């Protein structure tokens, strides 16, 4: 009936419930409450309640001297300052871009409209607020009572504001005092004044699990140093003048290239060699960072918070929709004069920049299809339109997982604004390109960072590539980035791949041991070695291998001529293998091993400029190399080798022979001592010979009878 419908409308809705065992409740009142999770009938809602319990005998409650414990925590009058910088990388909402946005802040109490702060409405793809708002609130001194800052982002469509994203931020790490973390600290405060004025409530972030609760380290804003004489005070500090952002070594290298081009030198090869030397000097002296450069910064210019949309119905229910950049700090009311104001519009002045990215090379790229090699190319962008995007599909590198790019790309950027620079590595395929991995960096975190500005020479970064479908690294790309104002834009320095150096690898195969020959009676062993694109080189054949009587010895020298650049693009390797020689049919592979020669060549590149030839030689003395087989899990054998690396020109000045041929030196290789075939046959058949000794007399008598028959046969016939 109608009455029942009216009653249903007025009924409260159950959000959640929990059960507490009375036997677990203590008689002493705990000053530190606990969070209790509530079981909710709604899968997307995960509420919790902060509660304390005390078990009090009934007779004590009737006493007139009984007093209820004080449950309100000690509070401090504070001011929360929110420096809203802007929104970045906002996703489409209902198939429409987010254009007219404003933010709404509160610290848990939305019933009082005076406690909700609203920013101004801004427009654009990456809008900037550059506005500071202050929230006056009382914050508990205990960590468990610390409130959250709730942020909601609205987009005005027509005249209706539409919620497009939100998040919650814990204020715990922003408190300027040491919070009370345990019950003993709270008990020491119990006798002090716990007076409480106002109607502030201690609440969780609104919306339950649909909010993203983030924990951040305390923010310590350090404005860039000022070079102007008129700028005074913390809040009026500006960015340095444009000359501070120039790259002096790039200008010097460009001037050096022009000097070489304008010279009277007729030989173009000499000119090219001089240009490469000038470029290599800059690359070798440029500092290098193992990893992403932003991870090495000691201070942060601002903080970045992810905005989410949707409820946590499952692991895919909540979707990140953008990023909010801001500066947060909590100030005690009595000490607020110690915190100078920050003029965000003055610090983050908008300027036009040219983003110059020097792309050097990539290493260890992972292929999605193991049946073919990669054909990588790069895509660089810092926006969604074509003006902010560069694709190098026409310059792809074929059949390599360690490509050399050595190219320079330039993009326009308005900072603060177009802040995210992304470098993607793609694999070209006739059926469709596949993304190998990508890396992104925040240009604003560099442009407004004093640490970045103080870097006269921007370092080469070793950035890891990741794919959205995997947490495993997909490769590494080496690059460096420059930010130059358009008013002082200069020509970029052209990059060329380093000219490879020629080296000669002398590998000596001494002997083998622990060779697996189960099931085989006669084994003829030989070894092969291969380095680079040269054909494999083979030792002589060691016949009738026996681990005791006839161990495999070769004393054989292999010589390989290799070209290696300073960036190790060729990824030098030495492949060794042990074989069983077959008279008919293909040889059987016993085991193989791959030796990484990169450390050897790195040391050789460092020593190649020395005057003494002996000082240029890099050698590795005798080392046992373990061999394996893909079809077997046990040990297949060991090879004893020694390596010697020498520049090719010096190799021809001090030649050595292949195998054991002349000139046989450095070191001298002797012929291995191998027993004769008759000794080996006797050793292998000694068991059969012992059996023959048992019938020695019978065999002698049979031989005499046979001899007599032959004599008589010749006499009569």
Residue pairs with C-beta under 8 A, 6 or more apart in sequence:
14 41
15 38
15 40
15 42
15 45
15 47
16 38
16 39
16 40
16 41
16 45
16 47
17 38
17 39
18 36
18 37
18 38
18 39
18 49
20 36
20 53
22 55
25 53
25 54
25 55
26 53
26 54
26 55
27 54
27 55
27 56
27 57
28 54
29 52
29 54
29 69
30 52
30 53
30 54
30 183
31 52
31 183
31 186
31 187
31 190
32 52
32 142
32 144
32 182
32 183
32 186
33 50
33 51
33 52
33 144
34 50
34 51
34 52
35 48
35 49
35 50
35 144
36 48
36 49
36 50
36 51
37 46
37 47
37 48
38 46
38 47
38 48
38 49
40 46
40 47
43 313
44 208
44 209
44 210
44 311
44 312
44 313
44 317
45 208
45 209
45 311
46 208
46 209
46 312
47 204
47 208
48 204
50 144
50 145
50 202
50 204
52 71
54 69
56 66
60 66
70 190
70 194
72 194
72 196
73 140
73 141
73 142
73 145
73 186
73 194
73 202
74 140
74 141
74 142
74 189
74 192
74 194
75 138
75 139
75 140
75 141
75 196
75 200
76 138
76 139
76 140
76 141
76 177
76 332
76 333
77 136
77 138
77 332
77 333
77 334
78 136
78 137
78 138
78 139
78 330
78 331
78 332
78 333
79 134
79 135
79 136
79 137
79 330
79 331
79 333
79 336
80 107
80 134
80 135
80 136
80 137
80 149
80 171
80 328
80 329
80 330
80 331
81 132
81 133
81 134
81 135
81 327
81 328
81 329
81 330
81 331
81 339
82 105
82 117
82 132
82 133
82 134
82 135
82 149
82 326
82 327
82 328
83 131
83 132
83 302
83 326
83 327
83 328
83 342
83 344
84 103
84 119
84 129
84 130
84 131
84 132
84 133
84 324
84 326
84 344
85 128
85 129
85 130
85 302
85 325
85 326
85 327
85 344
85 348
85 416
86 122
86 126
86 127
86 128
86 129
86 130
86 324
86 325
86 416
86 417
87 98
87 101
87 126
87 127
87 129
87 153
87 307
87 322
87 323
87 324
87 325
88 126
88 304
88 322
88 323
88 324
88 325
88 419
88 420
89 126
89 322
89 323
89 420
90 97
90 98
90 101
90 125
90 126
90 164
90 165
90 307
90 321
90 322
91 98
91 319
91 320
91 321
91 322
92 98
93 155
93 162
93 164
93 309
93 321
96 157
97 125
98 153
98 155
98 164
98 322
99 123
99 124
99 155
100 121
100 122
100 123
100 155
100 156
100 157
101 121
101 122
101 123
101 127
101 153
101 154
101 155
101 156
101 164
102 118
102 119
102 120
102 121
102 122
102 153
102 154
102 156
102 161
103 118
103 119
103 129
103 151
103 152
103 153
103 154
103 324
104 116
104 117
104 118
104 119
104 151
104 152
104 153
104 154
105 116
105 117
105 118
105 119
105 133
105 135
105 149
105 150
105 151
105 152
106 115
106 116
106 117
106 149
106 150
107 115
107 135
107 137
107 147
107 148
107 149
107 150
107 171
108 147
108 148
108 150
108 201
108 202
108 203
108 204
108 205
108 206
109 115
109 200
109 201
109 203
110 116
110 206
115 135
115 137
117 133
117 134
117 135
119 129
119 131
119 133
120 129
120 131
121 156
122 128
122 129
124 417
125 383
125 384
126 416
126 417
126 418
126 419
128 348
128 350
128 416
128 417
130 344
130 345
130 348
130 416
131 344
132 341
132 342
132 344
136 333
137 147
137 200
138 198
138 200
139 146
139 147
139 171
139 175
139 330
140 146
140 147
140 202
141 177
141 179
141 180
141 189
142 179
142 180
142 181
142 185
142 186
143 172
143 179
143 180
143 181
145 202
146 170
146 171
146 172
146 175
146 179
147 171
147 202
147 203
148 168
148 169
148 170
148 171
148 204
148 205
148 211
148 213
149 168
149 169
149 170
149 171
149 328
150 166
150 167
150 168
150 205
150 206
150 211
151 166
151 167
151 168
151 169
151 305
151 307
151 324
152 163
152 165
152 166
153 163
153 164
153 165
153 166
153 307
153 322
153 324
154 161
154 162
154 163
154 164
155 161
155 162
155 164
156 162
164 307
164 309
164 321
165 307
165 308
165 309
165 321
165 322
166 207
166 210
166 211
166 212
166 307
166 308
166 309
167 211
167 212
167 214
167 305
167 306
167 307
167 308
167 324
168 205
168 211
168 212
168 213
168 214
169 213
169 214
169 216
169 305
169 328
170 213
170 214
170 215
170 216
171 328
171 330
172 179
172 215
173 215
173 216
173 217
173 218
174 216
174 218
174 219
174 328
174 329
174 330
175 330
176 330
176 331
176 332
176 335
177 332
180 186
180 189
205 211
205 213
207 311
208 312
209 311
209 312
210 308
210 310
210 311
210 312
210 318
211 308
212 305
212 306
212 307
212 308
212 318
214 305
214 306
216 303
219 300
219 302
219 303
219 327
219 328
219 329
220 299
220 300
221 301
221 302
221 327
221 329
221 342
222 299
222 301
222 450
223 234
223 237
223 342
223 347
223 450
224 237
224 238
224 239
224 240
224 347
224 448
224 449
224 450
224 453
225 237
225 240
225 450
225 453
226 237
226 238
226 240
227 240
227 241
227 244
228 238
228 241
231 237
231 238
233 340
234 340
234 341
234 342
235 340
235 341
235 342
235 343
235 346
236 343
236 346
237 346
237 347
238 346
238 347
238 349
239 347
239 349
239 448
239 453
240 453
242 485
242 487
242 488
243 488
244 453
245 453
245 483
245 484
245 485
245 488
246 484
246 488
246 490
247 456
247 457
247 458
247 482
247 484
248 456
248 457
249 282
249 285
249 286
249 456
249 457
250 282
250 482
250 490
250 492
250 493
251 490
253 278
253 279
253 282
253 493
254 490
254 491
254 493
256 278
257 275
257 278
257 493
257 494
260 271
260 274
260 275
260 278
261 271
263 271
265 271
273 499
275 496
276 496
276 498
276 499
279 493
279 495
279 496
280 498
280 566
282 493
283 360
283 460
283 498
284 566
285 457
286 457
286 458
286 459
286 460
286 480
287 457
287 459
287 460
288 459
288 460
288 462
289 296
289 459
289 460
289 461
289 462
290 462
291 461
291 462
291 463
291 464
292 439
292 441
292 461
292 463
292 464
293 441
293 446
293 459
293 461
294 441
294 442
294 445
294 446
297 445
297 449
297 451
297 452
298 451
299 449
299 450
299 451
300 445
301 444
301 445
301 448
301 449
302 325
302 326
302 327
302 444
302 445
302 448
303 325
303 326
303 327
303 328
304 323
304 324
304 325
304 442
305 323
305 324
305 325
305 326
306 320
306 322
306 323
306 324
307 320
307 321
307 322
307 323
307 324
308 318
308 319
308 320
308 321
309 318
309 319
309 321
310 317
310 318
310 319
311 317
311 318
312 318
325 444
327 342
327 344
329 339
331 338
331 339
347 448
348 416
348 448
350 414
350 415
350 416
350 417
351 414
351 415
351 485
352 412
352 413
352 414
352 485
352 486
353 412
353 413
353 414
353 415
353 443
353 447
353 483
353 484
353 485
353 486
354 410
354 411
354 412
354 413
354 483
354 484
354 485
354 486
354 489
355 382
355 410
355 411
355 412
355 413
355 421
355 443
355 481
355 482
355 483
356 408
356 409
356 410
356 481
356 482
356 483
356 484
356 492
357 380
357 408
357 409
357 410
357 411
357 421
357 423
357 479
357 480
357 481
357 482
358 408
358 479
358 480
358 481
358 482
358 492
358 493
358 495
359 378
359 380
359 405
359 406
359 407
359 408
359 409
359 423
359 477
359 479
360 404
360 405
360 406
360 460
360 477
360 478
360 479
360 480
360 495
360 567
361 402
361 403
361 404
361 405
361 406
361 477
361 478
361 567
361 569
362 376
362 402
362 403
362 405
362 425
362 465
362 475
362 476
362 477
362 478
363 401
363 402
363 475
363 476
363 477
363 478
363 568
364 401
364 402
364 475
364 476
365 374
365 376
365 401
365 402
365 403
365 425
365 427
365 436
365 437
365 465
365 474
365 475
366 401
366 436
366 437
366 472
366 473
366 474
366 475
367 373
367 374
367 401
367 427
367 436
368 427
368 434
368 436
373 398
373 399
373 400
373 401
374 399
374 400
374 401
374 403
374 427
374 436
375 396
375 397
375 398
375 399
375 427
375 428
375 429
376 396
376 397
376 400
376 401
376 403
376 425
376 426
376 427
376 428
376 436
377 391
377 392
377 393
377 395
377 396
377 397
377 425
377 426
377 428
378 391
378 392
378 405
378 407
378 423
378 424
378 425
378 426
379 389
379 390
379 391
379 392
379 393
379 423
379 424
379 426
380 389
380 390
380 409
380 411
380 421
380 422
380 423
380 424
381 388
381 389
381 390
381 411
381 421
381 422
381 424
382 388
382 411
382 413
382 418
382 419
382 420
382 421
382 422
382 443
383 389
383 418
387 412
388 411
388 412
388 413
388 418
389 411
390 409
390 411
392 405
392 407
392 409
393 426
393 428
393 433
395 405
395 407
396 428
397 403
397 404
397 405
401 475
402 569
402 570
402 571
404 497
404 565
404 567
404 569
406 495
406 496
406 497
407 495
408 492
408 493
408 494
408 495
410 492
411 421
412 418
412 486
413 419
413 421
413 443
413 483
415 443
415 444
415 447
415 448
415 483
416 444
416 448
418 443
419 442
419 443
419 444
419 445
420 440
420 441
420 442
420 443
421 440
421 441
421 442
421 443
421 481
422 438
422 439
422 440
423 438
423 439
423 440
423 463
423 477
423 479
424 435
424 437
424 438
425 435
425 436
425 437
425 438
425 465
425 474
425 475
425 477
426 433
426 434
426 435
426 436
427 433
427 434
427 435
427 436
435 467
436 465
436 467
436 474
436 475
437 464
437 465
437 466
437 467
437 473
437 474
437 475
438 465
438 466
438 467
439 463
439 464
439 465
439 466
439 477
441 463
441 481
443 481
443 483
446 452
446 481
446 483
447 483
458 480
458 481
458 482
459 480
460 478
460 479
460 480
461 478
461 479
461 480
461 481
462 476
462 477
462 478
463 476
463 477
463 478
463 479
464 473
464 475
464 476
465 473
465 474
465 475
465 476
465 477
466 473
466 474
467 474
478 567
484 490
497 565
497 569
498 565
498 566
498 567
499 565
500 563
500 564
500 565
500 570
501 563
501 564
501 565
501 566
501 605
501 608
501 647
502 561
502 562
502 563
502 647
502 648
502 649
503 561
503 562
503 563
503 564
503 601
503 604
503 645
503 646
503 647
503 648
504 559
504 560
504 561
504 562
504 645
504 646
504 647
504 648
504 651
505 531
505 559
505 560
505 561
505 562
505 574
505 597
505 643
505 644
505 645
506 557
506 558
506 559
506 643
506 644
506 645
506 646
506 651
506 656
506 666
507 529
507 531
507 557
507 558
507 559
507 560
507 574
507 641
507 642
507 643
507 644
508 555
508 556
508 557
508 558
508 641
508 642
508 643
508 644
508 667
508 669
509 527
509 529
509 539
509 554
509 555
509 556
509 558
509 576
509 639
509 640
509 641
510 553
510 554
510 555
510 622
510 640
510 641
510 642
511 551
511 552
511 553
511 554
511 555
511 639
511 640
511 672
512 525
512 527
512 551
512 552
512 554
512 578
512 637
512 638
512 639
512 640
513 547
513 551
513 552
513 624
513 637
513 638
513 640
514 547
514 635
514 637
514 638
515 523
515 525
515 545
515 547
515 552
515 578
515 590
515 591
515 636
515 637
516 590
516 591
516 632
516 634
516 635
516 636
516 637
517 523
517 545
517 580
517 590
520 580
522 544
523 544
523 545
523 580
524 541
524 542
524 543
524 544
524 545
524 580
524 581
525 541
525 542
525 545
525 552
525 578
525 579
525 580
525 581
525 590
526 538
526 539
526 540
526 541
526 542
526 554
526 579
526 581
527 538
527 539
527 554
527 556
527 576
527 577
527 578
527 579
527 639
528 536
528 537
528 538
528 539
528 576
528 577
528 579
529 536
529 537
529 558
529 560
529 574
529 575
529 576
529 577
530 536
530 537
530 574
530 575
531 560
531 562
531 572
531 573
531 574
531 575
531 597
532 560
532 561
532 562
532 563
532 570
532 572
534 560
534 561
536 575
536 577
537 558
537 559
537 560
537 658
539 554
539 556
539 659
540 554
540 556
540 659
541 581
542 550
542 552
542 553
542 554
542 672
542 674
543 674
543 677
544 550
544 677
544 680
544 684
545 551
545 552
546 680
546 683
546 684
549 675
549 679
549 680
549 683
550 674
550 675
550 680
553 672
553 673
553 674
554 672
555 660
555 669
555 670
555 671
555 672
556 659
556 660
556 669
557 656
557 657
557 658
557 659
557 660
557 669
558 658
559 656
559 658
561 648
562 570
562 572
563 570
564 570
564 572
564 601
564 604
564 605
566 605
568 598
568 601
568 602
571 598
572 596
572 597
572 598
572 600
572 601
573 594
573 595
573 596
573 597
574 594
574 595
574 597
574 643
575 592
575 593
575 594
575 595
576 592
576 593
576 594
576 595
576 625
576 627
576 639
576 641
577 589
577 590
577 591
577 592
577 593
577 627
578 589
578 590
578 591
578 592
578 627
578 636
578 637
578 639
579 587
579 588
579 589
579 590
580 587
580 588
580 589
580 590
581 587
582 588
589 629
590 627
590 629
590 636
590 637
591 627
591 628
591 629
591 636
591 637
592 627
592 628
592 629
593 625
593 626
593 627
593 628
593 639
595 625
595 641
597 643
600 618
600 620
600 643
600 645
601 645
603 618
603 645
604 616
604 618
604 645
604 646
604 647
607 615
607 616
607 617
607 618
608 616
608 647
610 616
613 646
613 650
613 653
613 654
616 646
616 647
616 650
617 644
617 645
617 646
617 650
618 644
618 645
618 646
619 642
619 643
619 644
619 645
620 642
620 643
620 644
621 642
622 640
622 641
622 642
623 640
623 641
623 642
624 638
624 639
624 640
625 638
625 639
625 640
625 641
626 635
626 638
627 635
627 636
627 637
627 638
627 639
628 635
628 636
629 636
644 666
646 654
654 666
655 663
656 663
656 664
656 665
656 666
657 663
657 664
659 669
660 669
660 670
660 671
682 689
692 699
